[in-house]
Every structure is written in structure tokens, then in C-alpha cells.
Amino acid sequence: MRPQIFLGQGWLPSLSSGTYIIFGTTNFAFLRRIHRRYGEFVRTGPNEVSIFHPAAIQVLDSSSSHTTKDNWYDFLKPLNSAVFTRNESEHKEWRKSWTQSLSKKSMGVYQPRIVELALSLSDTIADYANTPVDVNEVMSWFSFDVMAEIVFGNHFGLVKSKSMHPAIRHRDRALAMLGPLEGAIWIARLGLDLVPFYGRIKDWLRKVAFCEDQMRKRMSENNPKLNMASWFIEEFHRNQDLQDIGARNLLLTGTAVSAMVAGSDTVRSSLIAIWWYLSKYPEHASKLQAEIQHVEVGDMNTLSSLPHLNVESAFVSPDEFIPERWYSRPELIRDKRAFGPFGFGNHHCVGQPVAYTELRLVTATLLQRYSVCFAPGYKPESMWLNMKDQVTAQPGEVLCIFEPRH
């Protein structure tokens, strides 16, 4: 939040918001410390206030709010997209194609393809035969394949081949640069303009080039499979009287980049965390296995209604894993407004149904077939100790054993 008048504690020097970010990639931990020490409103820069209040998310993100996006969102320029534009009228117009591409009808088409990839993931894990599974790596393959499938209509078979696509490595290295510069994005912008040959800058440009190439390939082929690109390409042609070809190309590529980064990396980190928690708290894995014992994993209506599988200050013991707070122990929720992983109002993430579909399917599919525990010698605290805040959450290493149940 960037106020026009002085607010909050004046304890940080003018350069501090840039300094603490540049020299570390654990912003979440730093902000948590200052919240505990200084309260709900803390001045973290000369024109910046960090807010730690459960009502803030909805107030700032609601349809009636007049707040605008920070200049961090200019990073994508000259590319553009509904996700990154700071212009509200553009956001409202460009959001339409996203909403159509992820409607209930569209999700009905995508779901069987996601089920197929989840089953492929289960088969791949079987190949490990009770040896440690690098959950970070495996979930990277899966989440990238899913987004490639529903965005472009074809996945890369990463789950089956057990291989990491170069675009994933480019993305991860680029985000490792962007994360520390979150409060000083002008440095990254300067790098793009002055040193495009620098390693991390080059990684970002290669990631962009990958998305552009995939979209061009999708436009040139007669692919009958419905995918998100179908609507983005339709928008590209529909706007020919409103935008020149250059602006439409920048919007199309920017949209593809936004979909691939926002859709794959966020789900990846959530899936990693799920298997960490189920390994640390096996009693919850047992509860889930009892729920899904006789459920067809492809039946999304049933999966979405299972109480323990769909568990969503505000919370009693917020750092403890207590899924029951969401369905049988409401007394553990002090203020439900604090839970908003997909945002609210006009900026609510339209990718929510995709994310929930992936999380439910993978969790149900693997728990029906396997029992899970940490690998021998693995130190569970390493996931948190090595967690990085790099635009998206980058959990530390998670190693698990998936043991066949039958």
C-alpha cells in the first residue's frame, strides 16, 4: 500500500524497504517479525505501509475499493495482460476471455485431461518403489504439464518422462531474481533494458519467448481441443479494429506468460506443502483415505463435497495443522476475512477452479493408492528453513516415501 500521507511506525529508514528485500528472500518471515513487534500498521518505506489486519484483504480488494495496483505490475511491460495491467478498464475488458476460458463449462472439458495427468503421476510415483521421492521435482512436472495442457492444448509428458522442461528452469531462475527485488522493481526493469544478456534477465526473456512460441504454434495449427488459448486467440482477432497488430501481439504473449507462471508455480508450492503436512500429520492422511475409500477420483462433484478434503487474526493456533477448523470446529476461526488466497472482488483469481481441481485430484488419487511418510534421514524443518519468497512461495526440499497400500 502506498499512501499519500505519513502513516505507521517511522522506525525504518527511507531505504529499508529496498534494503531488506535485496539482501534476503524470506520477506514473509521479516514481515511477520515486524508485525509481532510493531503491530497491525507498520511503515516499511518512505511512502509504504504494511498492513497486518484480517479486514484489510477484503477492504483493499473489494469491488468498491479505489486502490490501484502497485508499480511492481509494470514489470511485464511492454507485454500486457489482464493480470498485470494497472488500468481498471483494461482489466475489466481483458478479464472476460479469462472468465470464459475457466467457466464451469470449460472446466468440464479440462477435468478429464487433468484426471489423466493425475493418474499418470500416480504411475510415475510407483516407479520409485518405496525409495525417496523428490516431491518438489515431481510436482513441478505435474503442475507444468497441467497448465500446458489447458492453456495450449498439449502437455510435454514431463510426468511420464521424469524430466524438467527448460522453461521451468528459466522461470525458477527468473523468479529468484524478481523476488528479492519486489520492493524495488525498478532495478529489474533497468536490468531488462540495459543488460538483457545477464543470466537471470536472459532466463526471464527465454521464458517469455517460450510462451510466445507456444501461442504462435497454437495459432498456426488446427487443434480441435478446447483450451484457454482458444479464447485468447479469439480476443486477439476481435480487437483488430481497436488495437494495432503490435499491441495485440504484446497482449497475447503477456496473457500466455501470466497464465503459465500464475497457474503452474502456485499450485506446485501448494502440492508440495500438502505432502509435507500429510507426512508430518499421518492422522489426517488416514482421515482422508477413509473419506475417499469408495470414491471415483474423477468424480469432481463428490470430491468437492468431502469435508476433510476441502478444508479452506483470524485463527486460533494459526501455525498448527488443524483442518477441522473449516468444518467441525468453527471456534478455531476468529475472523474468516483473513482467508483469501484467491483475492476478492474484481481481482478475484479466475484460476481458482483449476487450482482446486488439481489439489483435490492429486491428493485423492495418490492417497487412494499410497501411504505417505517422510523419507529416512529427511529433516522436516528444512521445508520451512529453506522457504524462499520469490514472487511465489518456493518451499525447501521435501522428500517422501509413497508406499503402496495394497
C-alpha positions in Angstrom: 0.0 0.0 0.0 1.4 3.4 -1.0 -0.2 6.3 1.0 0.0 10.0 0.2 0.4 11.0 3.8 2.5 9.7 6.7 1.2 6.6 8.4 2.5 3.9 10.6 5.6 3.5 12.7 8.5 5.6 11.5 11.2 3.3 12.6 12.6 2.1 9.2 15.0 4.4 7.3 14.0 5.5 3.8 16.0 2.8 2.1 14.9 0.0 4.3 12.1 -1.4 2.2 14.5 -1.9 -0.6 17.4 -3.0 1.6 15.6 -5.8 3.5 14.3 -7.2 0.2 17.5 -7.0 -1.7 19.5 -8.8 0.9 17.1 -11.7 1.6 14.4 -13.8 0.0 12.5 -14.5 3.2 10.3 -11.4 3.1 7.4 -13.3 4.7 9.5 -14.1 7.8 10.8 -10.5 8.0 7.2 -9.0 7.8 6.0 -11.5 10.4 8.7 -10.3 12.8 7.9 -6.6 12.4 4.2 -7.3 12.7 4.7 -9.1 16.0 6.9 -6.2 17.2 5.2 -3.1 15.9 1.5 -4.1 15.4 -1.0 -4.1 12.6 0.2 -1.0 10.7 3.9 -0.6 10.1 5.7 1.9 7.9 8.1 -0.1 5.8 9.3 2.7 3.5 9.2 6.4 2.8 5.8 6.0 1.1 4.8 2.5 2.1 2.8 0.9 4.9 2.4 -2.8 5.5 -0.9 -3.8 6.9 -1.5 -6.9 9.1 -5.3 -6.8 9.7 -7.8 -9.5 8.7 -10.2 -6.9 7.3 -7.6 -5.3 5.0 -7.7 -8.0 2.3 -11.4 -7.5 1.5 -11.3 -3.7 2.1 -8.5 -3.2 -0.4 -9.5 -5.9 -2.8 -13.3 -5.4 -2.9 -15.3 -4.2 -5.8 -15.9 -0.9 -4.0 -12.3 -0.2 -3.4 -10.5 2.5 -5.3 -7.0 1.2 -4.6 -4.8 0.5 -7.7 -2.1 -2.0 -8.4 1.5 -1.2 -7.3 4.1 -0.3 -10.0 5.5 -3.8 -9.4 3.0 -4.9 -12.1 4.8 -2.8 -14.7 7.5 -5.4 -14.8 5.8 -7.2 -17.6 6.0 -4.2 -19.9 5.9 -3.9 -22.9 3.9 -7.1 -22.6 0.4 -6.7 -21.1 -2.4 -8.9 -19.7 -5.5 -8.8 -17.5 -3.4 -9.9 -14.6 -0.7 -7.2 -14.9 -2.5 -4.1 -16.3 -2.9 -1.3 -13.8 -5.7 0.2 -15.9 -9.1 -0.8 -14.5 -11.0 -0.5 -17.8 -8.4 -2.7 -19.5 -8.6 -5.2 -16.7 -12.4 -5.4 -16.9 -12.4 -5.9 -20.6 -9.5 -8.4 -20.8 -10.7 -10.4 -17.9 -13.7 -11.6 -20.0 -11.6 -14.0 -22.0 -10.1 -15.5 -18.8 -13.5 -15.9 -17.3 -14.8 -17.7 -20.4 -11.8 -19.9 -20.6 -12.2 -21.1 -17.0 -16.0 -21.2 -16.8 -17.8 -24.2 -15.4 -18.5 -25.5 -18.9 -14.8 -25.1 -19.9 -13.7 -26.8 -16.7 -15.9 -29.8 -17.5 -13.8 -30.2 -20.7 -10.5 -29.8 -18.9 -11.2 -32.1 -16.0 -10.8 -35.4 -17.8 -7.5 -34.3 -19.1 -6.3 -33.3 -15.6 -7.6 -36.7 -14.2 -5.4 -38.4 -16.9 -2.4 -36.5 -15.8 -3.1 -37.2 -12.1 -3.3 -41.0 -12.9 0.0 -40.7 -14.8 1.5 -39.0 -11.8 0.4 -41.9 -9.6 2.0 -44.4 -12.1 5.3 -42.4 -12.1 5.5 -42.5 -8.3 5.0 -46.2 -8.4 8.3 -46.4 -10.3 10.1 -45.1 -7.2 9.3 -48.4 -5.5 9.5 -47.2 -1.9 12.6 -45.1 -2.5 12.6 -41.3 -1.7 10.5 -39.1 -4.0 11.7 -35.5 -4.5 8.2 -34.0 -4.1 9.3 -30.6 -5.3 10.5 -32.0 -8.6 7.6 -34.3 -9.2 5.0 -31.6 -8.5 6.9 -29.3 -10.8 6.4 -31.8 -13.7 2.8 -32.3 -12.9 1.7 -28.6 -12.5 3.6 -27.6 -15.6 2.1 -30.4 -17.7 -1.4 -29.4 -16.5 -1.1 -25.7 -17.4 0.5 -26.6 -20.8 -2.5 -28.9 -21.5 -5.2 -26.5 -20.6 -3.5 -23.3 -21.9 -2.1 -24.6 -25.2 -3.9 -27.9 -25.6 -0.8 -30.1 -25.4 1.4 -31.1 -22.4 5.0 -32.1 -22.6 4.9 -35.5 -21.0 7.1 -34.4 -18.1 5.4 -36.7 -15.6 6.0 -39.8 -17.7 9.5 -38.9 -18.8 10.5 -37.7 -15.4 12.2 -34.7 -16.9 12.3 -31.0 -16.2 11.4 -28.7 -19.1 13.9 -25.9 -19.8 11.1 -23.3 -19.4 10.7 -24.4 -15.7 14.3 -23.8 -15.0 14.1 -20.4 -16.8 11.0 -19.5 -14.7 12.6 -20.5 -11.4 15.8 -18.6 -12.0 13.9 -15.5 -13.2 11.6 -15.6 -10.1 14.7 -15.9 -7.9 15.8 -12.5 -9.3 12.3 -10.9 -9.1 11.5 -12.0 -5.5 14.3 -10.1 -3.7 13.6 -7.0 -5.8 9.9 -7.0 -5.0 10.1 -3.6 -3.3 12.5 -2.1 -5.8 11.2 -3.4 -9.1 12.8 -0.5 -11.0 16.1 -2.4 -10.6 14.7 -5.4 -12.5 13.2 -3.0 -15.1 16.6 -1.3 -15.5 18.2 -4.7 -16.0 15.8 -5.7 -18.7 16.7 -2.5 -20.6 20.4 -2.4 -20.0 21.7 -5.9 -19.6 19.3 -8.3 -21.3 22.3 -10.7 -21.7 22.7 -11.1 -17.9 21.9 -14.6 -16.8 18.7 -14.1 -14.7 17.4 -11.5 -17.1 18.1 -13.8 -20.0 16.2 -16.6 -18.2 13.1 -14.3 -18.0 13.3 -13.4 -21.7 13.7 -17.1 -22.6 10.6 -17.9 -20.5 8.7 -15.1 -22.4 10.0 -16.5 -25.7 8.8 -20.0 -24.8 5.3 -18.7 -24.1 5.2 -16.7 -27.3 6.4 -19.7 -29.4 3.7 -21.9 -27.9 1.0 -19.4 -28.6 2.1 -18.9 -32.2 2.2 -22.7 -32.6 -1.3 -22.9 -31.2 -2.5 -20.2 -33.6 -1.0 -21.9 -36.7 -2.3 -25.4 -36.0 -5.8 -26.7 -36.3 -6.2 -28.1 -32.8 -9.7 -29.2 -32.1 -9.1 -29.5 -28.3 -10.7 -26.7 -26.3 -8.1 -24.8 -24.3 -7.6 -21.3 -22.7 -5.7 -20.2 -25.8 -9.0 -20.6 -27.8 -10.4 -17.5 -26.1 -7.2 -15.6 -26.0 -6.8 -16.0 -29.8 -10.4 -15.1 -30.3 -9.8 -11.9 -28.3 -6.7 -11.2 -30.5 -8.8 -11.3 -33.6 -11.8 -9.5 -32.1 -9.6 -6.5 -31.2 -8.2 -5.9 -34.6 -10.3 -2.7 -35.0 -9.3 -1.5 -31.5 -5.6 -2.2 -31.4 -2.8 -2.4 -33.9 -1.1 -5.7 -34.5 1.8 -4.8 -32.2 -0.4 -4.1 -29.2 -2.4 -7.3 -29.8 0.7 -9.4 -30.0 2.0 -7.9 -26.7 -1.3 -8.7 -25.1 -1.4 -12.2 -26.4 2.1 -13.1 -25.3 1.7 -11.3 -21.9 -1.5 -13.3 -21.3 0.3 -16.6 -22.1 3.1 -15.7 -19.7 0.7 -14.7 -17.0 -1.3 -18.0 -17.3 1.8 -20.3 -17.3 3.5 -18.6 -14.4 0.5 -17.9 -12.2 -1.1 -21.3 -12.9 1.8 -23.7 -12.6 4.1 -22.3 -9.8 1.4 -21.5 -7.3 -0.2 -25.0 -7.5 3.2 -26.6 -7.4 4.0 -25.0 -4.0 0.6 -25.9 -2.6 1.1 -29.6 -3.6 4.5 -29.7 -2.0 3.0 -28.3 1.2 0.2 -30.8 1.1 2.5 -33.8 1.1 4.7 -32.3 3.8 1.7 -31.8 6.1 0.3 -35.3 5.4 3.6 -36.8 6.1 4.0 -34.9 9.4 0.4 -35.5 10.4 -0.5 -39.0 9.2 -3.7 -39.0 11.2 -5.1 -36.5 8.7 -3.9 -38.7 5.8 -5.9 -41.5 7.4 -9.0 -39.4 7.7 -8.7 -38.5 4.0 -8.2 -42.1 3.0 -11.3 -43.1 4.9 -13.3 -40.4 3.1 -12.1 -41.3 -0.4 -12.0 -45.1 0.0 -15.0 -45.7 -2.2 -15.0 -42.5 -4.3 -14.2 -42.4 -8.0 -11.4 -39.8 -8.2 -12.7 -38.4 -11.4 -16.0 -37.5 -9.8 -15.3 -33.8 -9.0 -18.8 -33.2 -7.5 -18.2 -35.8 -4.9 -14.6 -34.8 -4.2 -15.6 -31.1 -3.8 -18.2 -32.2 -1.1 -15.9 -34.2 1.1 -15.3 -32.2 4.4 -11.8 -33.1 5.3 -10.5 -32.8 1.7 -11.9 -29.3 1.3 -10.7 -27.5 4.3 -10.4 -23.6 3.5 -6.1 -12.9 13.0 -8.2 -14.8 12.4 -7.3 -18.3 13.6 -6.6 -20.0 16.9 -3.2 -21.6 16.7 -2.7 -20.4 13.1 0.6 -22.2 12.6 -0.9 -25.6 13.6 -2.3 -28.0 11.0 -6.0 -28.3 12.1 -8.2 -28.9 9.0 -11.2 -29.4 11.3 -11.4 -25.7 11.8 -13.1 -25.4 8.4 -16.0 -27.8 9.0 -16.4 -29.2 12.5 -14.5 -26.7 14.8 -15.6 -23.2 13.8 -14.5 -21.9 17.2 -10.9 -22.1 15.9 -11.7 -19.3 13.4 -11.7 -15.8 14.9 -12.1 -13.8 11.7 -12.8 -15.6 8.4 -11.9 -12.5 6.5 -8.2 -13.3 6.8 -8.6 -16.3 4.5 -8.4 -15.0 0.9 -5.9 -17.0 -1.1 -7.6 -16.1 -4.4 -8.4 -12.5 -3.6 -11.8 -10.8 -3.6 -13.9 -8.6 -5.8 -13.0 -7.6 -9.3 -9.5 -9.0 -8.9 -10.6 -12.4 -7.6 -8.4 -15.0 -9.3 -10.4 -16.8 -12.0 -7.9 -19.7 -11.8 -9.4 -20.9 -8.5 -11.4 -23.8 -10.1 -8.2 -25.1 -11.8 -6.2 -24.9 -8.6 -8.9 -26.7 -6.5 -9.3 -29.4 -9.2 -5.6 -30.1 -9.3 -5.3 -30.2 -5.5 -8.3 -32.4 -5.0 -7.4 -34.8 -7.8 -3.8 -35.3 -6.8 -4.5 -35.7 -3.1 -7.3 -38.1 -3.7 -5.6 -40.1 -6.4 -2.3 -40.6 -4.5 -3.9 -41.3 -1.1 -6.1 -44.0 -2.6 -3.1 -45.8 -3.8 -0.3 -44.9 -1.3 0.5 -44.2 2.3 3.0 -41.3 2.7 5.7 -40.5 5.2 9.0 -38.6 5.3 12.0 -40.3 3.8 14.5 -41.7 6.3 17.0 -39.1 7.3 14.9 -36.2 6.0 14.7 -33.2 8.3 11.1 -31.9 8.1 12.1 -28.4 9.3 14.1 -27.9 6.1 11.0 -27.1 4.1 10.4 -24.0 6.3 14.0 -23.1 6.9 14.8 -23.1 3.2 11.5 -21.5 2.1 12.0 -18.6 -0.3 9.7 -15.7 -1.1 10.3 -15.3 -4.8 7.0 -13.8 -6.2 5.5 -17.2 -5.5 6.4 -19.4 -2.5 9.4 -21.7 -3.1 9.4 -24.4 -0.4 12.5 -26.1 0.7 13.2 -29.7 -0.2 10.5 -32.3 0.7 11.5 -36.0 0.4 8.8 -38.6 1.0 8.2 -42.3 0.7 5.0 -43.3 -1.1 4.3 -46.9 0.0 1.6 -48.8 -1.9 -1.4 -49.5 0.3 -2.5 -52.8 -1.4 
